[in-house]
């Protein structure tokens, strides 16, 4: 594809390839995403469900994208304290290997 500009004396050539490889698409089941963290909104502590058969890492980000809390979770049900988090909206990201699920959590 070539783009020509008739008012200036230059030519721009754009080359592109629409083939994308190496990206794996994973989607979480909506019923799991909705029950990942309870209660929501929360105060004090939340119960998180880790569906993975192995230990997973929980990262908590504030709305500015800053990592504010990080912990390891065993498989199954886990209780995570929110005592050190001020009121606000947070993104909880649970990751085990290359799989992850995320959920928005309101702390009040």
N, C-alpha and C positions, 0 to 999 in steps of 0.2 A: 504494500500500500504506500502510496506517495502523496504528499500534500504539497501543493504549490501555492505560493503567495505571489500575486500579480503586482502588488504595490512595492514590494522589496525584491531584491535580486538574490533570492536564496531558495533552496529546495530542502525540504525535510523528508527523510525517509523513515518510516516506522516499520519495524519488523516485530512480529509477535507470534507466539505459539499458544494455541488454546488448549493444548494437552497438559493436564495436571496429573502428576503421579506422586505417590508416597504419602498421601493424606488419607487417613482412615476416618470415616464418619461413624461416630458413636452417638446414640441417643439414649437417654435414660427413660425408663417407663414412667409415664406421668403419675401413676399411683405411688411409685416409690418417691418421686421428686416431691410430691405433696406431703408425704409422711416422713420425710428425711429428718425433720427437726420438729419437736413439739415441746411445749406449746409455742405458738407463734401468733401474736407477739409474746415476748417472754420477759421475765425479770428474775434475777437470782441465778437460775440454772436452766438448762435445756436438756432434753433427752434426745440423743442422736442415734439413728439406726445405721449401722455399718453393714451393708449387704455383702461385702466382700469376705471371702473365706480366710483372708489374712489381715494382718494389721494394716491400718490405713492412716494417712496423715491428714489432719484437719488444719486448714488455714483460714483465719478470719480476717477479712479486709473491711476497712471503713469505706464510706462513700468517696473519699479522696483516693482510694486505691492503695492505701498504706496498710501493710501487714501489721495487725495489732495483737494477734494471738496465734500460737501454733502449738499443736499437741498431737500425740500419737493415740489412736483409738484401736481397741481390740475389735474383733468381729462381733456382731450382735449389738445389743443395747449399751450405750455409754452415757454417762451424765457429765456435762461440761459446765463449769461455773462461769457465770457472766458478771461476777462481782466487780472485776476491774474494768469493765466496759461502761462508758457513759451512755446515756440514752441516745439512740440513733438507729440508723439502718445499716446493716452489715451484710456482707456476702460471705457465706460459709461454703468453703470448697473442700470436699472430701476426696482424696486421691489415693489410689492403690495401684502402683505400677503405672501403666498408661491409661487406666480407666479413671474417670472422675465423675462426680455429680456435684451440683452447686445449688444453693438455695438462698434467697433473700430472707433475712431474719430481722425483725423489729425488736429492739431492746428498749423497755420503758422503765 
